[in-house]
Amino acid sequence: MRKTTPKQAGVALVAAIALGTSATALAGDGWLTSYEDAKKQAAEEKKDILMDFTGSDWCHWCVKLDEEVFDTDHFKAEGAKAYVLLKLDFPNDKSKVTEAEQAQNKKLAEEFGIRGYPTILLADSAGKEYARTGYQPGGPEAYLKHLAELKTDAKAFDDLIAQAGKVEGVDRAKLLDQALQTQDPRNLLAAHAALVAEIETLDADGAAGLKSRYGLLRAKGELGSSLNTLFQKQDFAGMLAAVNGVIDTYKPA
C-alpha cells in the first residue's frame, strides 16, 4: 500500500473541507449568498434570479415567509427549478454573514432601493429587476403561483413599454400608465420613479388625468419620508402642515 506523506494528507484535508462546504451549499437549503455567483449560475442554467432581502433573526414577516414558504420541501424542489435562489441577509447577529457579504448586501439594498423586509425581487440573469413582492400567505404552492403571475405581468409590462416607444406625447403617457397598472402599486416609486416622472411631464396640462394621479402617488411617497423626519423632531405641527399641503395640492377623494 502506498504511504501518504504529511503534505499529501494536508492537501487532501483542505480539498475535503472545500468539497464538503460546496456540497453543503448545494444540498442544504439551496440558497446562494453571492450576487455574482447567482448571475453566473442563472446565465448557465437559463433561469431568473429570486433575491430575498431578509432580516433572518429579527424580522417577523421574514421568519414567517421562511417557515411557510422558503423552508418547505415543496418550494426547495419547485422553486429551484425556476429560479436561482439568492439570500441577502441583514441579521442583527453579524456573525451569520461574512464582512464581504455585509458589504455586498448593503450595496445591493442601496442599488435596488430596498425600503423594508422581506423584499423579494425577481430579476433576469443579468440582475435586471422585473418584479418585486414580499410576504404572501397561503404556503409554497400559492407563493409559486404568485411569482409566476408576476412574471406574466412583467411580460405585459415589457410589451406595453415597447408600444409606448413608438408614440409620443399623451398617447405615450397613456401606454406608460397601462404598463404601470401591471405592477404592484406599492412598489411603483421604488422601481419605476423615472416612468412616473415622465408621465407627469407628458400630461403637463392634466387633460388625461394622469398628472394628478401620479403626482399624488409621488407626493405620498415623499410625504412618508417627511413625516418620519418631522416625527423624529417631535414637530407635530409640521407633520399636520405637510399632510394638509398634499391634500390642498392634489385634493384626493
N, C-alpha and C positions, 0 to 999 in steps of 0.2 A: 504494500500500500504506500502511495506517495505521501511523504511527510509535508505538512503545510507549515511554511515559515511564519513567524510572528507578523511580518509585514503583509504577507498574503492574507492572514487571518484578519488583520486590521482593515484591509481593503474590502474584504468580504462582509465584515460587520457594517461598515459605512454603507455599502451597497444594499445590504438587507434592511437597514434603517430607512434608507431612501425609498426603496421599493415598498416597504411597509407603510410609510407615510402616504405614498401615492395611492396605494390600494385602499387605505382608509378613506381618502378623499373621494375616491370613485365608488366604493362600496358602502359608504356611510349614508349621509343624508343627500349626497349628490350635488351639493351647492359649492360653487367656486367662490373665491374671495378676491381674485384678481380680475380687474376690468379688462386688461389686455389679453389675458388668457381666455376670458369669456368671449371676446370678439374673435379671437383666433379660432376657437372651437366652433363658434357659430358659423363662421365662414366655411370651415372644413365640412361641417355637418349640414350646411344649408338650413339653419334654424334661426329663429329670432331669439332675443335675449330677454329674460324676465329678471328685472332688478328689484330686489327687496331692500328698500331703505328702512331699517328697523332699529329699535332700541330693545334688544333682547332681554335685558334684565330690569327694565323699569317701565316700559310702555305696555299698558294693559291690553290695548287692542292689537298690538304686535304679538303678544303672547297668545291671545285668543286666535288670531289668524294662523299662527304656527300650530297650535293644538288642534284646531278644527279643520285645517286645510293642509298646510305645507308638511306637517309631520305625519300625515296619514299615508298608509301604503298605497292607496289609490292615486294620490297626487304624485308621490315619488315615482310611480310607474308611468302614469299617463302624462304628467307634466313634463317629465324629462324627455318624452318622445317629441314634444312640440317645441320645447324651449331649452336653451342653455340657462341654467339657474345661477344667479349671482346674488350673494348675500352681502349687503353693505351695512355693517352693524355699527351702532353708536352706543355701546353699553356704558353704564356708569363704572363698571369694573373694567378698567383699561387693559388688564392682563388677558382679556378674552380676544384682543386683536393686537397685531403687531404694530409697531410705530409706523411702518410703511403703509399698512392698511389704514391706520388712522388718518394719515396724510392724504392717501388716495380717496378715502370716503368723504373727507371734508371737502376736497376739491370737486368731487363729483356732485355733492349736495349743492355746492355753490353754482356749478355749471348748469345743473338741471332745475335750479330754483326750488329745492325741496323745502317745504314750509311746515310739514307735520309728519308724524309717524303713526302707522306704517304708510309709506307711499310706495306703490308698486308701479314700475314703469315697464312698458313693452317697447322694445327697440329692435331695429334690424341689426344685421351682423356688423355693420359699421358703427353702431351705437347711436343711430338716429332715432329719437323717440317718436312713436306714433300713437301712443295711448298711455294713460295713467289712471290708476284706481287706488283702492285701499282695502280696508276690511269689508267683507261682504258675508252675510250669514248664509247658511244653507249647506255647508260642507263642501268637500272636494269636487263632487260632480257639478254642483251649481256654480262653483267658482271657475272651473274649467270652461263651462258654457259661457259664463260672463266674459272670460278672456277671449273666447272665440268671437263673441259678438263685438267686442272692442276692435278686433282685427277686421271684421267685416265693415264696421263703421269707418275704420281708417282707410279702407279701400274706397268707400264712398266719398270720404273727405278728399282723397287724392284726385279722384275723378272730377269733383267739383272745382278744385283748385286749378286743375288743368283747363277746364272750361272757362274759368274766370280769366285765365291768361290770354284768352282770345278776344276779350271785350274790354271796354273802358268805362270810366265814369260810374254812374249809379247802377248800370247793368252789372258791372264788375262787383260793386258793393253788395248787390243782392245775391250773387252767386257765392261770394265770400261768406255772407250771412248764412246761406244754406249749408255751406261746408261746416261752419262752426256749430250749426244745430246738431251735427252728428257727434259732437264732442261733449264730454262731461262739463256742464256749466260751472262746476266748482273749480275747474282747472283752466278755464279759458285765459285768464290773465297770466297765469304762470307759464302756460305752454304756447299761447298764441297772442301775446301782447302786441306784436307788430301788426297782425291782421286786424285786431280790434282798433288800433290807432288808424289804420288805413281806411277802414270802413267809415269811421267818424269823418275823416278828411274827404272821402269820396261823396258822402252825403252831407256836405257842408251846410246846405240850406235846410236840411231836415225833411225834405219832401218825401223821402222814402220811409221816414220814421225810424231810421237806423241810428242816426247820430245821437238822439236822446237815449235810445235803449242801451247802446254800447257805452255812451258817456256815463250813464248811471252805473253800469257794471264796473267801469274803471274807477269811478268816484267812490263806489262802495269798497273796492279793494284798497284804495288809498286811505279811505276813512278808517278802515280797520287798523292800519299802521299808525295813523294819527291818534286814534283813541288809546292805543296801547301806550304811546309815548306820553300823552296827557295824563293817563291814569297813573303812570309811574310818578308823575309830578303832583298827583292829587289835585289836578286842575279840573274840577268837575264843571265849572262854568265854561271852560274852554271846550270840554267834551260836548256839552249841550250846544254850544255855538257851532261846532264842527258838524254835528248832525243836522242842525237847522239849516246850515249853509247848503248841504247836499239836497235837502228837501226843497228849499227855496229855488235852487237852480234847476232841478230836474222834475220836481213835482210828481214823485212816484204815486201810483194808485194806492 
